[in-house]
Amino acid sequence: MSISALNTSRFIASLVFCMGVATPSHAQAIQPVPPTPIDVKKVELGGTPWNPQWDRIIEKALAPEMLSSQVPRGVRRFCPRFYEMGESDKGTFWAYFFQALAGAEAGLNPNTSLRHAKPEAAKRDEVEGMAMRREGLLQLAYADQKRYGCNFNWQVDRALKPHDPAKTILQPKNNLECGVKILFNQIIVQHKPLLTRSGYWSPLHPDGASYRVFAKQMTNPPAACGLSTQSTIDKSATTKSVQNDANRGETPK
């Protein structure tokens, strides 16, 4: 083999190696995620807190567009410096955002499964074939499998009890990844605002009672967001430290 051919082969091999190990920049530096007020409160009351592993699930599910200027301007209500932050900090913000949404929707309980109090007022789930039940951390439905390509399996879950954590729709990874897809469809594909009355979740409908619950959970976002709040939560606290406090039976600072 000639010297030039050998150098060319080495160059191609190096290029292939680099392509193989390349990862999105926001996944390279994992930032700790702050706890929401309900996360801290649950530990004070002896409950189960948010699992820090769920932060990673959310961050890994984010499409590049959700870390870009394509995100609607309404995000600055909760994170004023969003467009100046790096991708890693943006990923941390979204992890906090979905934690707050799960707090407003399900009290951070992944096994929450609810049907409308008035069956006649509930929408019909086209997959279940009955009044729609809202399930999991983000209160989703089996119909979302068809609409957004979510990893739910009604044929398997129908044989299980409503609150069985083995249900595909209740598994945090499936539920959170689906939630990211739904929000992506709203703010990136449809170019709708972050807060809109036509949005999927009632806590993101501005000025409603559910929104006020959500807004209270958005008072301790990552410091990089530059949001001035009156939060009493220790600024050094993270979802991991809160979980550690819960495991030791201590009250978070």
PyMOL commands that set and color helices and strands:
alter all, ss='L'
color gray80, all
select helices_A, chain A and resi 3-21+25-28+37-44+52-61+64-67+73-77+82-84+87-106+119-121+143-148+154-157+172-189+202-204+209-217+223-225+239-248
alter helices_A, ss='H'
color red, helices_A
select strands_A, chain A and resi 113-115+124-125+130-131+133-135
alter strands_A, ss='S'
color yellow, strands_A
deselect
rebuild
show_as cartoon
